[in-house]
Amino acid sequence: MPWPGRRASIPAAARIPQRRRFCRLEIVQCGGCGHIYNAGFDLDGADDLYGAFVLTNTPVSKSMVASVKDTADISLRQAMENPVVLEIGGGAGALSLALSERAQEVHLVEPSKALSADRFACTRVTYHRSRYPNAALGGGFSTW
C-alpha cells in the first residue's frame, strides 16, 4: 500500500545501476508529516530480506566508529538526562550501543535474523526482533 507523498528527484550521478541495487529505490516525502521514505521497499519480500543473515551498516573502520559516536553525541545533546531511546531499523546496533553509554535504556527494533540479543548482553540495549510498530513496546520513550 503506497503512502501519499511526492517524489523527490534523485540526481543521475547518484543512481545505482539496476544490477547492483539492493532493492527498488523510490524516494518520496509524505505530504502530511514530511517523513522521507523509500516507497519502493517491497514489504512482501521483507521476510526474505531480513532472513538472509546479512547485516548492514556495521562500522568497519575507525572513522565509521567515530561517525557513529558523533551521531550519538549530536542526538543526545538535545535529550534530557538519562533518556529512554527507541531506535528503529538499527541494523547491527552500533548506534544503539553508542547511545546506551549515556541513556537510561535503548530499545532497538530490527527485524534481521542476522542479529542476536547476545550482542547486547551487559549493555543498556534491549533488542526486539520485529518490525515497527511493535505493540509490545508500549510507550514511555523520551522526546526531544
C-alpha positions in Angstrom: 0.0 0.0 0.0 1.7 3.2 -1.1 1.9 6.2 1.2 0.7 9.6 0.0 3.6 11.8 -0.9 5.5 13.5 -3.6 8.6 12.2 -5.4 11.9 13.7 -4.7 14.3 13.8 -7.6 17.4 11.8 -7.4 20.4 13.2 -9.4 21.5 10.9 -12.2 25.0 10.7 -10.7 23.5 9.2 -7.5 21.5 6.5 -9.2 22.8 2.9 -8.8 22.8 0.6 -11.8 19.8 -1.9 -11.7 22.1 -4.9 -11.4 23.7 -3.6 -8.2 20.6 -2.4 -6.4 19.7 -3.8 -3.1 16.0 -3.0 -3.8 14.0 -0.6 -5.9 14.7 2.9 -4.8 11.7 5.4 -5.0 12.3 8.2 -2.5 9.2 10.2 -1.6 8.1 12.6 1.0 4.8 12.3 2.9 2.6 15.2 2.1 1.2 15.1 5.7 4.2 14.9 8.0 7.2 15.4 5.8 8.7 12.0 6.6 11.0 10.8 3.8 11.0 7.1 2.9 11.6 4.5 0.2 8.2 3.8 -1.4 9.9 1.1 -3.5 10.6 -1.1 -0.5 8.8 -4.4 -1.1 7.2 -5.3 2.2 6.1 -8.7 0.9 9.8 -9.5 0.3 11.0 -8.2 3.6 10.9 -11.6 5.4 13.3 -13.0 2.7 15.5 -9.9 3.0 15.7 -10.0 6.8 16.1 -13.7 6.9 19.2 -13.7 4.8 21.5 -13.4 7.7 23.2 -10.3 6.3 23.7 -7.3 8.5 24.0 -3.8 7.1 25.6 -0.7 8.5 28.3 -2.4 10.6 31.1 0.0 11.2 34.3 -1.4 9.7 36.8 1.4 10.2 37.9 3.8 12.9 36.3 6.7 11.0 33.0 4.9 10.8 33.1 4.1 14.5 33.9 7.8 15.2 31.0 8.9 13.0 28.6 6.6 14.9 29.8 8.1 18.2 29.4 11.6 16.8 25.9 10.8 15.7 25.0 9.6 19.2 26.6 12.7 20.7 24.7 15.1 18.4 21.4 13.2 19.0 21.8 13.2 22.8 22.7 16.9 23.1 19.0 17.7 22.7 17.8 14.9 25.1 17.0 15.1 28.8 19.4 13.4 31.2 19.2 9.6 31.0 16.7 9.3 28.2 14.8 6.2 27.2 15.6 5.8 23.5 13.9 3.9 20.7 15.9 3.2 17.6 14.0 1.7 14.6 15.9 -0.2 12.0 19.3 0.0 13.7 20.9 -2.7 11.6 23.9 -4.1 13.5 23.1 -1.9 16.6 26.3 0.2 16.5 24.3 3.4 17.1 22.2 1.8 19.8 25.3 0.8 21.7 26.8 4.3 21.4 23.5 5.8 22.6 23.4 3.4 25.5 26.6 4.8 27.0 24.6 7.9 28.1 21.0 6.7 28.0 18.9 5.1 30.8 17.9 2.4 28.2 17.8 1.9 24.5 15.2 -0.3 22.7 16.4 -1.4 19.2 13.7 -2.6 16.8 15.3 -4.6 14.0 13.8 -7.5 12.0 17.1 -9.0 10.8 17.7 -12.6 11.8 21.4 -11.9 11.5 21.4 -10.0 14.7 21.3 -11.7 18.1 20.3 -10.4 21.6 23.7 -11.8 22.7 25.4 -8.8 21.1 23.8 -6.6 23.7 24.4 -8.6 26.8 25.6 -6.5 29.7 24.5 -3.2 28.0 21.5 -1.0 28.3 20.2 -2.1 24.9 17.1 -4.3 24.6 16.8 -5.9 21.2 13.4 -6.5 19.7 13.5 -8.7 16.6 10.5 -7.3 14.9 9.3 -4.6 12.5 8.0 -1.3 13.8 5.4 -0.6 15.1 5.7 -3.2 17.8 2.7 -3.1 20.2 4.7 -4.8 22.9 6.9 -1.7 23.2 4.2 0.4 24.6 5.5 3.9 25.1 7.4 6.0 27.6 10.2 7.0 25.2 11.9 10.3 25.6 11.2 13.0 23.0 13.4 15.9 22.1 
